[in-house]
Amino acid sequence: MMPRGRLYGRGALKRALDLVLTVPAVLVLAPFLVLIAVAVFLGSGWPVLFRHERVGRDGRSFLLMKFRSMRSAGAQGLPITGGGDARVTSVGRFLRRTKIDELPQLFNILVGDMSVVGPRPEVPRYVVLYDTVQREVLVVRPGLTDPASLEYRNEEDLLGAVPAGAREEFYIREIMPRKLALNLEYVRSASLMGDMALIARTIFVVIGVARP
C-alpha cells in the first residue's frame, strides 16, 4: 500500500519525487533563470535574489530564495503585499503575476529545505500565532505549491482592497486561518497521486488554462 498523510509527507518517496522533478527542471531552466536574473539587474540593480527567513519542517528556520521583485528598501516593510504596492518594481510586477519570482526555490528544494508540494512557508512573525492544531502544517517540508496558494492566487488583490494600515490584521484574521485549514487537510491526506495532481493543476493555473 502506498503511504499517505504524514507517513508520505515525511517519507523517502516524497523526497525522491522532489529530486526526480527538480534536478531536470534546474538543468532545463538554467538559461531562462540567467535571463530573468539579468532582467532583474537591469531593472533595479543588485541584488538579483531576495533571501528571507521562513519556518520549515519541525519549526526549523531557513532562507527562502526568490528573484527580487521589490526595491531593495522594500524588505523593511510588512512581509505581506497588496496589489499596487509601491515597493514592487516594474519587472517585479510581471515576475509576481506569473510566479516566475518563485523559481529560485528549486534550489531550496534541492538542498532539502522545501518540497515541490507542501504548505507554503510562512515568516516567523506569523508562525508564532499558530495554535497547536495549526502547527501541524510544520510536520512536513514547506512547498513550492499547495492547495492554499492556488485558492488564494489573488491574495495580493484581496489585500490591496484593504486599507494599508489594516492589511496585516485582515491577513491574520481572515486569510491565514483559511489557508492553514486547507493545508492541514493536505498534510492529513497527502499522497503521491495527490501531489502529481496538484502539480498538474498548478501548471495549468499558471499558464492560464485552468482556474484556481
N, C-alpha and C positions, 0 to 999 in steps of 0.2 A: 504494500500500500504506500502511495506517495505521501510524504509528510505534509502537514497542514499547520496553520496557525503559528504559534511561537516556535514549534519544532522546525518548521520550514524556514521561518523568518530568521532564525539564528543558526541555521544549518549549512552544511557544505554544499548542498545542491544550489541554494540561492547564491552563494558566493561564486560557484562555478558559472552560473548563468551570467553574473555580473562580468566576469572576466571574458567569457566567450563573446559577449556583446560589446564590451568596452574596448578591448585590445584592437580588434579590427576597425572599430569606429574611430579611434585615435589615429590610426595609420591612414585611413581614407580621408579623414577630415583635416589632417595636418596642414596641407596647403591653404585650405579655407580659413583655419584658425589663424594662420600667419596674416592673411589678408585682412581679417577682422581686427587683429592687433594693430596693423598699420593704419586702418581707418580710425581706430580709437586715438592713436597717437597723433595723426594729422588733425583730428577734430578738436582735441583738448590736451594734447601733450602726455607726459608721463604722470603717474604710472599707467600702464595698459591694463593691468589686473587690479581688481579690488579684492582684498582679503579681509574677512570679518569673522569674529568669533561666533560659533554656533555650538549648540549642545547636541551631542551624538548619542550613540548606543551606551546604555548604562550610565547616562549623565556625564560622559566624558566630553570635554570641550575639544574643538578642532577649528582650524581656519578654513572656512569655505571660500572658494575662489569663483569669481565672476569676471567677465570683461567689465571694466569700469564704465558705468553709464551716467554717473553724476560728476559734476565738477569736483575737484579734489577736496574742497572745503565742505562738500555736501555730506560727507560721512559723519560730520559733527552733529547733525540733526537727528530727528526721530528715525528709528530703523524701519518704519513703515512709510510708504509713499502713496500719495493720492494723485489722481490724474491732474495734469497741468503743473506738477511740482516744478518750481523754478530751478531746483538743483539738477534736474536731468538735462543732459546735453542733447543737441540735435541728433547726433549719431546714437546716443543712448536711447532716445525715444524709439528708434527703429529696432535696436537690439532688444529692448524690453518687450515691445509689442510682438516680436517674432520669437522671443525666448532664446535668441542666439546668445544673449549675455550669460546664460547658464552653462554653455558648453564647456568651459574650463573645469566644471565639476566632474567631468570624465576622469580627470586626474585624481580628484578626491576619491572616486570610486576605485581607481587602480590601486591606491595605497591602502584601501580598506576603511576609510572614514565614512564612506557612503555606499549606497547600493543604487542600482538603476531604479528600482521601485521601493518606496518606503515613505513614511511620513516626512514631509519637508522639514528640514532642520530649523529650529527656532533660536532666537537670540536669548542669552541668559536672562535678560531683563524681563522676558515674558514667561520663561520656563519656571521661574521661581513662583509664579502664580498658579501653576498646575496643582490640582488636588490629587489625592492618592490614586484615584481611578485614571485620571488624565495622564499621569506619569507612566502609565502602561505603554504609551507610544514610544517610550525610550528603551524598550526591551529589544528593539531591532535597530539596525542601521537606518539612518535617515536616507531619503531617496531623492533622485533627480525628478521623479514624478510620483504623484499619489492621487487618490480619488479627490481629495480636498482641493488640490491645486487645479484640477480640471473643473470642479464645481464652481470654484471661485476664481476662474481665469480673469474675470473682470473686477478683481478686488480693487485695483487702483481706481477704477471708475467709481466704485461704491464709496471708497474713502474720499475721493475727490469731491463727492457731493455733500460731504460733511464739513462744516467749518474747521479750519486748520487747528484751532485750539481744542476741538472736541474729537479729533480723529483717533487719538490713542485710546481714549475711553471707549469710543464706539468699537474699535478693533477688539479690545479686551472683553467688552461686554457682549457684543453681537457676533462678530466674525470668528474670533479664536475658538470659542466653545463649540461652534458648529463644525469647524474644520477638525478639531480634536475628536469629535464624535464620529466623523467619517473615517478618520484614521484609526481610531480604536476598533472600529468594525473591520478595517483592513487587517490590522495586526491579528485579530482573533480568527480570521478566516483565510489568511494568506496561503497561496498555493502557487506552484509552478505555472499551471494553466491560467490562473487568475492574473499572475504577473505578465504573462505573454499577452493576454487580452488587454490589460491596462496599457502596456507599451504600445500596442497597435492603436488603441483608442487615442493615446497621446499624440502619436504621429499624425493621425487623421485630423485631430483638432488643430494641431499646429499648422498644418498645410492648408487648413480651411475647408476640408471636405466633410467634416462632421462637426456637430455641435457638442460642447462640453457635456 
